[in-house]
Amino acid sequence: MSRFDYWKNKGDEQIVCYCTMVDKKTIVKAIKEGANSISKIQKATSACTGNRCKELNPSGKCCSADIKTLIQIYSKEEQGDSNIDGACCSDGGCCGGSGGNPK
């Protein structure tokens, strides 16, 4: 199953960011209100602002790739386009600057 299909089919209560315990519903709401980049999601929800991804996320990866997927899914539905640059770990955080890898 692709990451796109995984998140399209996951329920609203599914945790996306385990560092700050932000769920899909919160992120999708922010996207629908105009947060169409990682930095805007960070400001709106606090998701992707922690540095304990490898420790807390069951996938052992940064949540930024999942957030980018949600932006792709829901900003296209609501706004027609998106800017998905950026990653919470790009500053060398727990993911070593990887920006998250696909599951």
Secondary structure, DSSP 8 states (H G I E B T S, - for coil): --HHHHHHHS-TT-EEETTTTEEHHHHHHHHHTT--SHHHHHHHH-TT--S-HHHHSTTSS-THHHHHHHHHHHHHHHTS-------TTTTS-TTTT------
